[in-house]
Amino acid sequence: MAESEIAVVRDLLLSKPRPNDLAARRERMNGFGERYPLPPDVRVEVVDAGGVQAEWTTTPAARADRILVFLHGGGYIAGSLTSHRHSAARMGREARARTLALDYRLAPEHPFPCALEDALTGYRFLLASGADPGAIAIAGESAGGGLALALLLRLREAGEPLPGCLWLSSPWVDLALTGASLMTKADVDPLLQEAYLAELAQAYLNGADPRDPLASPLYADLRGLPPTLVQVGSAETLLDDAVRIAGAAGAADVAVTLRIWPRMIHAWHLFHPQLAEGREALAEGGRFVDGHLGGGG
């Protein structure tokens, strides 16, 4: 069953090859999210998060005192509230939290550090509204995973309160592209190849150092970060990004859990309505968040 489900997802990706045009690439990614309608019990509310467009998604399982901030993937050039709305809603359901998805600005129109500035603004918006930082989780997928780590680094440097935990799925944390799996997993990854990642990195960095810790958190001092879950598929060219960031976090005395999912492709959570492992990975992340956030029972 699992083999056939992931094969169907692979076929879907092959049937919709990545176009060269940037607008078409963004529309393609939105189309993946639009395939999956929201369950009828999901409530969606558009919000201005301190000047950053954002969206609350809430399910009956959500506790009012729990917030999951979600930073979508898309290589810093694509992805949106539309592309990941169904995933954000499911993540909140599993974590028993309200989800705030941030529609951060994209490159190349808005290169580094614009996305980071928007993530910081969104988090400060929650603190200004009275949210308990210990009852906030930050979740990021792919580029959003690197962005989530960069957000925590900025908060730590500024002496601002950190969230209760961090959930990273298929994180991209090395824009210098030094991971061995870029080569060793190239034959099995249907989404990301080294040449395309180099194009994304160039668009986002716009001349910045690819080893700047706020662009590539693999090169950061990770001490003092909250408990972290890292999920990655074994069929990803970014496998080594996840393994190395988990190792770096552990070496820095961060409580970190690394889960490598056999046969899974990059950002497989996105396809959870038709992929059992996607639902299981979201449930795992939800349990992690639920077990680490503060607040009442």
C-alpha positions in Angstrom: 0.0 0.0 0.0 2.7 2.5 1.0 4.8 1.7 -2.1 1.8 2.3 -4.3 0.8 5.5 -2.6 4.2 7.1 -2.9 4.4 5.9 -6.5 1.2 7.7 -7.3 2.7 10.9 -5.8 5.8 10.5 -7.9 3.7 10.0 -11.0 1.8 13.2 -10.1 5.0 15.1 -9.9 6.3 13.7 -13.2 3.0 14.6 -14.9 3.5 18.3 -13.8 7.1 19.1 -14.6 8.5 22.3 -13.2 8.2 25.1 -15.7 10.9 27.6 -16.4 8.7 30.7 -15.9 8.7 31.9 -12.3 5.0 32.8 -12.3 4.2 29.4 -13.7 6.4 27.7 -11.0 4.4 29.5 -8.3 1.1 28.5 -9.9 2.3 24.9 -10.1 3.0 24.8 -6.4 -0.3 26.5 -5.5 -2.0 23.8 -7.6 -0.6 21.0 -5.5 -2.4 22.6 -2.5 -5.6 23.3 -4.4 -5.9 19.6 -5.1 -6.9 19.0 -1.5 -10.1 20.7 -0.1 -10.1 21.6 3.6 -12.3 19.5 5.9 -15.6 21.3 6.7 -14.6 21.8 10.4 -11.6 24.0 9.5 -12.1 27.7 10.1 -9.8 30.1 8.1 -9.3 33.7 9.1 -7.1 36.2 7.2 -5.0 38.4 9.5 -2.5 41.2 9.2 0.4 40.0 11.4 2.1 43.3 12.0 2.2 44.1 8.3 2.8 40.5 7.1 -0.1 38.8 5.4 -1.0 35.7 7.4 -3.8 33.2 8.0 -5.2 31.5 11.0 -6.5 28.0 10.6 -8.4 26.5 13.5 -10.0 23.1 14.1 -12.2 21.9 17.0 -9.1 20.2 18.4 -7.3 23.5 18.9 -6.7 24.9 22.3 -6.9 28.7 22.6 -3.6 29.0 24.4 -1.6 27.0 21.8 -0.1 28.5 18.6 1.7 26.8 15.8 3.5 29.3 13.5 4.0 27.7 10.1 6.6 28.8 7.5 6.0 27.1 4.1 8.5 25.7 1.7 9.1 26.6 -1.9 12.8 27.4 -2.1 12.2 31.0 -1.0 10.8 31.8 -4.5 7.5 30.0 -4.4 4.9 28.6 -1.9 2.1 30.5 -0.3 -0.9 30.3 2.0 -2.7 28.6 -0.8 -0.1 25.9 -1.5 0.1 24.8 2.2 -3.2 25.7 3.7 -4.3 22.0 4.0 -1.1 21.0 5.6 -1.2 24.0 8.1 -4.7 23.0 9.1 -3.7 19.3 9.6 -0.6 20.3 11.6 -2.7 22.4 14.0 -5.2 19.6 14.4 -2.5 17.1 15.3 -0.8 19.6 17.7 -4.1 20.7 19.3 -3.1 24.3 18.4 -4.2 27.2 16.3 -2.0 27.6 13.3 -0.7 30.9 12.1 0.7 30.6 8.6 2.9 33.5 7.5 2.9 34.6 3.8 6.5 35.9 3.9 7.9 37.8 0.9 9.6 35.8 -1.8 12.7 36.1 -3.9 13.9 37.3 -6.3 11.7 40.3 -5.8 12.5 40.3 -2.1 15.8 38.6 -1.4 17.5 37.7 1.8 16.8 38.8 4.5 13.3 39.9 3.7 11.7 36.5 4.5 13.5 36.5 7.8 12.3 40.0 8.6 8.7 38.9 7.9 9.1 35.8 10.1 10.4 38.0 12.9 7.6 40.5 12.5 5.0 37.7 12.6 6.4 36.2 15.8 6.6 39.6 17.5 3.0 40.2 16.5 2.0 37.2 18.6 4.1 38.4 21.6 2.5 41.8 21.3 -0.9 40.3 21.3 -0.1 38.6 24.6 0.8 35.1 23.5 2.9 33.0 25.9 6.1 32.2 24.0 6.3 28.9 25.8 3.0 28.0 24.2 4.2 28.8 20.7 5.8 26.2 18.3 7.6 27.2 15.1 7.2 24.7 12.2 9.0 25.0 8.9 9.1 22.9 5.8 12.0 22.9 3.4 13.2 26.5 2.9 10.7 27.3 5.7 12.7 25.0 7.9 15.9 27.0 7.4 13.9 30.1 7.9 12.5 28.8 11.2 16.0 28.2 12.5 17.1 31.6 11.4 14.2 33.2 13.2 15.2 31.5 16.4 18.8 32.6 16.0 17.6 36.2 15.5 15.4 36.0 18.6 18.2 34.6 20.7 20.7 37.3 19.5 18.1 40.0 20.4 17.5 38.5 23.9 13.8 37.9 23.0 11.9 34.9 24.4 12.1 31.7 22.3 9.2 29.5 21.5 8.5 26.2 23.2 9.7 23.9 20.5 10.7 23.7 16.8 9.4 21.2 14.1 11.4 21.0 10.9 10.4 18.9 7.9 12.8 18.3 5.0 14.7 21.4 6.1 17.1 23.3 3.7 19.8 24.6 6.0 22.9 24.7 3.7 22.7 27.1 0.8 26.4 26.4 0.1 25.2 23.0 -1.1 27.9 20.8 0.5 25.8 17.8 1.5 26.9 14.5 0.0 23.3 13.4 -0.5 23.0 16.0 -3.3 24.8 13.4 -5.4 24.0 10.1 -3.6 20.2 10.7 -3.7 20.0 12.5 -7.0 18.7 9.4 -8.8 15.7 8.9 -6.4 14.7 12.5 -5.6 11.9 13.6 -8.0 11.8 17.2 -6.8 15.2 18.8 -6.0 18.5 18.5 -7.8 21.7 20.3 -7.1 21.5 22.6 -10.2 18.0 23.8 -9.3 18.9 24.3 -5.6 21.9 26.4 -6.8 19.4 28.6 -8.8 17.2 29.0 -5.8 20.1 29.9 -3.5 21.3 32.5 -6.0 17.9 34.1 -6.2 17.4 34.2 -2.5 21.0 35.3 -1.5 21.3 38.0 -4.1 25.1 38.1 -3.5 25.0 37.4 0.3 27.4 34.8 1.7 25.8 31.3 1.4 27.4 30.4 4.7 25.8 33.3 6.5 24.2 31.5 9.5 21.0 33.5 9.0 20.7 32.1 5.5 22.3 28.7 6.2 21.7 27.8 9.8 24.0 24.7 9.5 26.9 27.2 10.1 25.3 28.7 13.2 26.0 28.3 16.8 22.7 26.5 17.9 23.2 26.6 21.6 20.1 27.5 23.6 17.5 26.5 21.1 14.4 24.7 22.3 13.6 21.0 21.7 13.6 20.2 18.1 12.1 17.5 15.8 13.7 17.0 12.4 11.9 14.9 9.8 13.3 13.9 6.5 12.7 11.3 3.8 15.4 8.8 2.8 14.8 9.7 -0.9 15.8 13.4 -0.6 18.8 15.1 -1.9 18.5 17.3 1.2 18.8 14.2 3.5 22.3 15.3 4.6 21.0 18.8 5.5 18.6 17.2 8.0 21.1 14.7 9.4 23.8 17.4 9.8 21.5 20.0 11.4 20.3 17.4 13.8 23.9 16.5 14.7 24.9 20.1 15.1 21.9 20.8 17.3 22.7 17.7 19.4 26.4 18.7 19.7 25.2 22.1 20.9 23.2 20.5 23.7 19.8 21.0 22.1 17.3 18.2 22.8 16.8 17.0 19.2 14.9 14.1 17.6 15.8 13.0 14.1 13.4 10.8 12.1 14.3 9.5 8.7 11.3 8.2 6.8 12.1 5.3 4.4 11.2 5.9 0.7 9.7 9.3 1.4 10.4 12.2 -0.9 11.0 15.9 -0.2 8.2 17.5 1.6 6.0 14.4 1.5 3.7 16.0 4.2 2.2 18.1 1.4 0.6 15.1 -0.1 -0.8 13.7 3.1 -4.5 13.5 1.9 -3.3 10.7 -0.4 -0.3 9.4 1.4 -0.4 7.5 4.7 3.1 8.3 5.6 2.3 12.0 5.2 -0.5 11.7 7.7 1.7 9.6 10.1 4.5 12.2 9.9 2.1 15.0 10.7 0.7 13.0 13.6 4.2 12.5 14.9 5.0 16.2 14.6 1.7 17.0 16.3 2.5 14.7 19.2 5.9 16.3 19.6 4.4 19.8 19.7 1.7 18.8 22.0 4.2 17.3 24.4 6.5 20.3 24.5 4.2 23.3 24.7 3.3 25.0 27.9 -0.1 26.2 29.1 -3.0 24.6 30.9 -4.4 21.1 30.3 
